[in-house]
């Protein structure tokens, strides 16, 4: 098993906790606690160092979900961006030049 698969398994186990259970109207009326509510009370707050480590683990897990483009896709997208940039700069240059000449003729 690769490191990537191990990280995915770890993050999927962390994501399947009962932390996000909603509190129902019956729970509020009777004053009973859901398993999630009792679990949240039992867990001590994370220290700053543990919170930073947890954050970095989550960032790493999110980076593993990214699908990076291959070289061919990157080159084709770069060419498309450059072509569009050249086209619009030429178009705006022509519009600017024509409008400045038009304003020059009106001012005379």
Backbone as JSON Lines, residues from 0, in Angstrom:
{"i":0,"aa":"X","n":[0.85,-1.17,0.0],"ca":[0.0,0.0,0.0],"c":[0.89,1.23,0.0]}
{"i":1,"aa":"X","n":[0.57,2.19,-0.85],"ca":[1.39,3.38,-0.97],"c":[1.05,4.39,0.12]}
{"i":2,"aa":"X","n":[1.92,5.37,0.29],"ca":[1.7,6.4,1.31],"c":[0.42,7.18,1.01]}
{"i":3,"aa":"X","n":[0.17,7.41,-0.3],"ca":[-1.01,8.17,-0.69],"c":[-2.28,7.44,-0.27]}
{"i":4,"aa":"X","n":[-2.32,6.12,-0.47],"ca":[-3.5,5.37,-0.09],"c":[-3.68,5.34,1.43]}
{"i":5,"aa":"X","n":[-2.58,5.25,2.15],"ca":[-2.65,5.25,3.61],"c":[-3.21,6.57,4.1]}
{"i":6,"aa":"X","n":[-2.74,7.7,3.52],"ca":[-3.25,9.01,3.93],"c":[-4.73,9.14,3.61]}
{"i":7,"aa":"X","n":[-5.16,8.61,2.45],"ca":[-6.57,8.68,2.1],"c":[-7.41,7.88,3.08]}
{"i":8,"aa":"X","n":[-6.92,6.72,3.47],"ca":[-7.66,5.92,4.45],"c":[-7.75,6.64,5.79]}
{"i":9,"aa":"X","n":[-6.67,7.25,6.22],"ca":[-6.67,7.97,7.49],"c":[-7.65,9.13,7.45]}
{"i":10,"aa":"X","n":[-7.65,9.9,6.35],"ca":[-8.55,11.05,6.27],"c":[-9.99,10.61,6.13]}
{"i":11,"aa":"X","n":[-10.26,9.48,5.47],"ca":[-11.64,9.02,5.36],"c":[-12.16,8.54,6.72]}
{"i":12,"aa":"X","n":[-11.27,7.96,7.53],"ca":[-11.68,7.55,8.88],"c":[-11.96,8.77,9.74]}
{"i":13,"aa":"X","n":[-11.16,9.83,9.6],"ca":[-11.37,11.04,10.38],"c":[-12.65,11.72,9.96]}
{"i":14,"aa":"X","n":[-12.99,11.67,8.68],"ca":[-14.19,12.32,8.18],"c":[-15.46,11.61,8.54]}
{"i":15,"aa":"X","n":[-15.39,10.33,8.97],"ca":[-16.6,9.57,9.26],"c":[-16.97,9.6,10.73]}
{"i":16,"aa":"X","n":[-16.45,10.56,11.49],"ca":[-16.79,10.65,12.91],"c":[-18.22,11.15,13.08]}
{"i":17,"aa":"X","n":[-18.75,11.0,14.26],"ca":[-20.14,11.39,14.53],"c":[-20.24,12.83,15.0]}
{"i":18,"aa":"X","n":[-19.26,13.63,14.71],"ca":[-19.2,14.99,15.21],"c":[-20.32,15.87,14.65]}
{"i":19,"aa":"X","n":[-20.76,15.63,13.42],"ca":[-21.7,16.52,12.77],"c":[-23.16,16.17,12.95]}
{"i":20,"aa":"X","n":[-23.53,15.34,13.94],"ca":[-24.92,14.98,14.13],"c":[-25.71,16.17,14.64]}
{"i":21,"aa":"X","n":[-26.9,16.41,14.05],"ca":[-27.7,17.55,14.49],"c":[-28.39,17.25,15.82]}
{"i":22,"aa":"X","n":[-28.69,18.3,16.54],"ca":[-29.44,18.17,17.79],"c":[-30.91,18.28,17.43]}
{"i":23,"aa":"X","n":[-31.72,17.3,17.83],"ca":[-33.13,17.28,17.49],"c":[-33.94,18.04,18.52]}
{"i":24,"aa":"X","n":[-35.21,18.29,18.18],"ca":[-36.1,18.99,19.1],"c":[-36.33,18.16,20.35]}
{"i":25,"aa":"X","n":[-36.4,16.82,20.21],"ca":[-36.6,15.95,21.36],"c":[-35.41,16.02,22.3]}
{"i":26,"aa":"X","n":[-34.24,16.17,21.75],"ca":[-33.03,16.28,22.57],"c":[-33.07,17.55,23.39]}
{"i":27,"aa":"X","n":[-33.53,18.65,22.79],"ca":[-33.58,19.93,23.5],"c":[-34.64,19.89,24.6]}
{"i":28,"aa":"X","n":[-35.82,19.27,24.3],"ca":[-36.9,19.23,25.27],"c":[-36.56,18.37,26.47]}
{"i":29,"aa":"X","n":[-35.99,17.18,26.23],"ca":[-35.73,16.26,27.33],"c":[-34.42,16.53,28.03]}
{"i":30,"aa":"X","n":[-33.55,17.28,27.4],"ca":[-32.28,17.59,28.02],"c":[-31.25,16.48,27.87]}
{"i":31,"aa":"X","n":[-31.57,15.44,27.1],"ca":[-30.6,14.36,26.91],"c":[-29.57,14.78,25.89]}
{"i":32,"aa":"X","n":[-28.44,14.15,25.97],"ca":[-27.36,14.49,25.06],"c":[-27.19,13.42,24.01]}
{"i":33,"aa":"X","n":[-26.89,13.85,22.8],"ca":[-26.6,12.9,21.73],"c":[-25.2,12.36,21.94]}
{"i":34,"aa":"X","n":[-24.88,11.22,21.33],"ca":[-23.51,10.71,21.46],"c":[-22.47,11.71,21.01]}
{"i":35,"aa":"X","n":[-22.79,12.5,20.0],"ca":[-21.83,13.5,19.52],"c":[-21.58,14.56,20.58]}
{"i":36,"aa":"X","n":[-22.64,14.97,21.28],"ca":[-22.49,16.01,22.29],"c":[-21.66,15.51,23.47]}
{"i":37,"aa":"X","n":[-21.87,14.27,23.89],"ca":[-21.08,13.74,24.99],"c":[-19.63,13.54,24.57]}
{"i":38,"aa":"X","n":[-19.43,13.17,23.31],"ca":[-18.07,12.98,22.8],"c":[-17.32,14.31,22.77]}
{"i":39,"aa":"X","n":[-18.0,15.37,22.37],"ca":[-17.34,16.67,22.29],"c":[-16.92,17.16,23.67]}
{"i":40,"aa":"X","n":[-17.68,16.85,24.69],"ca":[-17.32,17.27,26.04],"c":[-16.11,16.49,26.56]}
{"i":41,"aa":"X","n":[-16.0,15.21,26.16],"ca":[-14.94,14.35,26.67],"c":[-13.59,14.67,26.04]}
{"i":42,"aa":"X","n":[-13.59,15.21,24.83],"ca":[-12.34,15.49,24.13],"c":[-11.79,16.83,24.6]}
{"i":43,"aa":"X","n":[-10.55,16.83,25.04],"ca":[-9.91,18.06,25.49],"c":[-9.56,18.92,24.28]}
{"i":44,"aa":"X","n":[-9.57,20.23,24.42],"ca":[-9.21,21.09,23.29],"c":[-7.77,20.84,22.87]}
{"i":45,"aa":"X","n":[-7.52,20.97,21.59],"ca":[-6.18,20.75,21.05],"c":[-5.25,21.89,21.45]}
{"i":46,"aa":"X","n":[-4.02,21.53,21.71],"ca":[-3.03,22.57,21.96],"c":[-2.7,23.24,20.62]}
{"i":47,"aa":"X","n":[-2.05,24.35,20.67],"ca":[-1.74,25.09,19.44],"c":[-0.87,24.25,18.51]}
{"i":48,"aa":"X","n":[0.11,23.53,19.06],"ca":[0.99,22.71,18.22],"c":[0.21,21.56,17.59]}
{"i":49,"aa":"X","n":[-0.68,20.93,18.35],"ca":[-1.5,19.86,17.79],"c":[-2.44,20.4,16.72]}
{"i":50,"aa":"X","n":[-2.97,21.59,16.93],"ca":[-3.87,22.19,15.94],"c":[-3.12,22.48,14.64]}
{"i":51,"aa":"X","n":[-1.89,22.95,14.75],"ca":[-1.09,23.23,13.55],"c":[-0.79,21.93,12.82]}
{"i":52,"aa":"X","n":[-0.43,20.89,13.57],"ca":[-0.16,19.59,12.95],"c":[-1.4,19.05,12.24]}
{"i":53,"aa":"X","n":[-2.56,19.18,12.89],"ca":[-3.81,18.73,12.3],"c":[-4.1,19.51,11.01]}
{"i":54,"aa":"X","n":[-3.89,20.81,11.06],"ca":[-4.11,21.65,9.88],"c":[-3.22,21.21,8.72]}
{"i":55,"aa":"X","n":[-1.95,20.98,9.01],"ca":[-1.02,20.57,7.95],"c":[-1.37,19.2,7.4]}
{"i":56,"aa":"X","n":[-1.87,18.29,8.24],"ca":[-2.31,16.98,7.75],"c":[-3.49,17.13,6.8]}
{"i":57,"aa":"X","n":[-4.41,18.04,7.16],"ca":[-5.59,18.26,6.32],"c":[-5.19,18.92,5.0]}
{"i":58,"aa":"X","n":[-4.22,19.85,5.05],"ca":[-3.74,20.47,3.82],"c":[-3.12,19.42,2.91]}
{"i":59,"aa":"X","n":[-2.33,18.52,3.5],"ca":[-1.69,17.45,2.73],"c":[-2.74,16.56,2.08]}
{"i":60,"aa":"X","n":[-3.79,16.24,2.81],"ca":[-4.87,15.41,2.28],"c":[-5.57,16.11,1.12]}
{"i":61,"aa":"X","n":[-5.78,17.42,1.23],"ca":[-6.42,18.16,0.14],"c":[-5.52,18.22,-1.08]}
{"i":62,"aa":"X","n":[-4.21,18.37,-0.87],"ca":[-3.28,18.38,-2.0],"c":[-3.28,17.05,-2.72]}
{"i":63,"aa":"X","n":[-3.5,15.97,-2.01],"ca":[-3.55,14.65,-2.65],"c":[-4.77,14.5,-3.55]}
{"i":64,"aa":"X","n":[-5.8,15.3,-3.31],"ca":[-7.02,15.23,-4.12],"c":[-6.9,16.0,-5.44]}
{"i":65,"aa":"X","n":[-5.88,16.83,-5.56],"ca":[-5.71,17.66,-6.75],"c":[-5.28,16.8,-7.94]}
{"i":66,"aa":"X","n":[-5.91,17.04,-9.09],"ca":[-5.46,16.38,-10.31],"c":[-4.68,17.42,-11.12]}
{"i":67,"aa":"X","n":[-3.38,17.24,-11.19],"ca":[-2.52,18.18,-11.86],"c":[-2.52,17.9,-13.35]}
{"i":68,"aa":"X","n":[-2.49,18.95,-14.2],"ca":[-2.46,18.72,-15.65],"c":[-1.1,18.16,-16.07]}
{"i":69,"aa":"X","n":[-1.14,17.39,-17.17],"ca":[0.12,16.87,-17.67],"c":[0.8,17.93,-18.53]}
{"i":70,"aa":"X","n":[1.97,17.62,-19.07],"ca":[2.75,18.61,-19.81],"c":[2.01,19.1,-21.06]}
{"i":71,"aa":"X","n":[1.35,18.19,-21.77],"ca":[0.64,18.57,-23.0],"c":[-0.49,19.57,-22.69]}
{"i":72,"aa":"X","n":[-1.26,19.29,-21.65],"ca":[-2.35,20.21,-21.28],"c":[-1.81,21.56,-20.85]}
{"i":73,"aa":"X","n":[-0.71,21.56,-20.1],"ca":[-0.12,22.81,-19.63],"c":[0.37,23.66,-20.79]}
{"i":74,"aa":"X","n":[1.03,23.05,-21.75],"ca":[1.54,23.78,-22.91],"c":[0.38,24.34,-23.73]}
{"i":75,"aa":"X","n":[-0.66,23.53,-23.95],"ca":[-1.78,24.0,-24.77],"c":[-2.53,25.14,-24.09]}
{"i":76,"aa":"X","n":[-2.71,25.06,-22.78],"ca":[-3.39,26.14,-22.06],"c":[-2.54,27.42,-22.04]}
{"i":77,"aa":"X","n":[-1.23,27.27,-21.92],"ca":[-0.35,28.43,-21.94],"c":[-0.41,29.13,-23.29]}
{"i":78,"aa":"X","n":[-0.41,28.36,-24.36],"ca":[-0.51,28.93,-25.71],"c":[-1.85,29.64,-25.87]}
{"i":79,"aa":"X","n":[-2.92,29.04,-25.37],"ca":[-4.24,29.67,-25.48],"c":[-4.29,30.99,-24.72]}
{"i":80,"aa":"X","n":[-3.73,31.04,-23.54],"ca":[-3.71,32.27,-22.75],"c":[-2.9,33.35,-23.46]}
{"i":81,"aa":"X","n":[-1.75,32.99,-23.99],"ca":[-0.93,33.97,-24.72],"c":[-1.63,34.48,-25.96]}
{"i":82,"aa":"X","n":[-2.28,33.59,-26.71],"ca":[-3.0,34.0,-27.93],"c":[-4.14,34.96,-27.59]}
{"i":83,"aa":"X","n":[-4.91,34.63,-26.58],"ca":[-6.02,35.5,-26.18],"c":[-5.5,36.85,-25.7]}
{"i":84,"aa":"X","n":[-4.39,36.85,-24.96],"ca":[-3.82,38.1,-24.47],"c":[-3.35,38.99,-25.62]}
{"i":85,"aa":"X","n":[-2.7,38.4,-26.61],"ca":[-2.23,39.17,-27.77],"c":[-3.43,39.72,-28.54]}
{"i":86,"aa":"X","n":[-4.46,38.89,-28.73],"ca":[-5.65,39.34,-29.46],"c":[-6.31,40.54,-28.78]}
{"i":87,"aa":"X","n":[-6.55,40.43,-27.48],"ca":[-7.24,41.51,-26.79],"c":[-6.37,42.76,-26.65]}
{"i":88,"aa":"X","n":[-5.07,42.59,-26.5],"ca":[-4.22,43.78,-26.44],"c":[-4.2,44.5,-27.78]}
{"i":89,"aa":"X","n":[-4.18,43.76,-28.89],"ca":[-4.24,44.4,-30.21],"c":[-5.59,45.09,-30.41]}
{"i":90,"aa":"X","n":[-6.67,44.42,-30.02],"ca":[-8.01,45.0,-30.17],"c":[-8.14,46.28,-29.35]}
{"i":91,"aa":"X","n":[-7.74,46.24,-28.09],"ca":[-7.84,47.44,-27.25],"c":[-6.91,48.54,-27.71]}
{"i":92,"aa":"X","n":[-5.75,48.17,-28.25],"ca":[-4.84,49.17,-28.81],"c":[-5.47,49.89,-29.99]}
{"i":93,"aa":"X","n":[-6.13,49.12,-30.88],"ca":[-6.8,49.74,-32.03],"c":[-7.97,50.62,-31.58]}
{"i":94,"aa":"X","n":[-8.74,50.18,-30.62],"ca":[-9.85,50.98,-30.12],"c":[-9.32,52.27,-29.49]}
{"i":95,"aa":"X","n":[-8.26,52.17,-28.71],"ca":[-7.68,53.34,-28.08],"c":[-7.16,54.33,-29.12]}
{"i":96,"aa":"X","n":[-6.47,53.81,-30.13],"ca":[-5.91,54.68,-31.18],"c":[-7.02,55.38,-31.95]}
{"i":97,"aa":"X","n":[-8.07,54.62,-32.3],"ca":[-9.16,55.23,-33.07],"c":[-9.93,56.26,-32.23]}
{"i":98,"aa":"X","n":[-10.15,55.97,-30.97],"ca":[-10.86,56.94,-30.13],"c":[-10.02,58.18,-29.87]}
{"i":99,"aa":"X","n":[-8.71,58.02,-29.74],"ca":[-7.87,59.2,-29.52],"c":[-7.84,60.08,-30.78]}
{"i":100,"aa":"X","n":[-7.84,59.46,-31.97],"ca":[-7.9,60.26,-33.21],"c":[-9.25,60.95,-33.34]}
{"i":101,"aa":"X","n":[-10.32,60.25,-32.94],"ca":[-11.66,60.84,-33.01],"c":[-11.76,62.03,-32.06]}
{"i":102,"aa":"X","n":[-11.25,61.91,-30.86],"ca":[-11.26,63.02,-29.91],"c":[-10.4,64.16,-30.43]}
{"i":103,"aa":"X","n":[-9.29,63.84,-31.07],"ca":[-8.41,64.87,-31.65],"c":[-9.11,65.64,-32.75]}
{"i":104,"aa":"X","n":[-9.91,64.96,-33.6],"ca":[-10.65,65.65,-34.65],"c":[-11.77,66.52,-34.07]}
{"i":105,"aa":"X","n":[-12.41,66.07,-33.03],"ca":[-13.48,66.84,-32.41],"c":[-12.93,68.1,-31.74]}
{"i":106,"aa":"X","n":[-11.76,68.0,-31.13],"ca":[-11.17,69.12,-30.42],"c":[-10.67,70.22,-31.37]}
{"i":107,"aa":"X","n":[-10.43,69.93,-32.61],"ca":[-9.9,70.95,-33.54],"c":[-10.89,71.99,-33.89]}
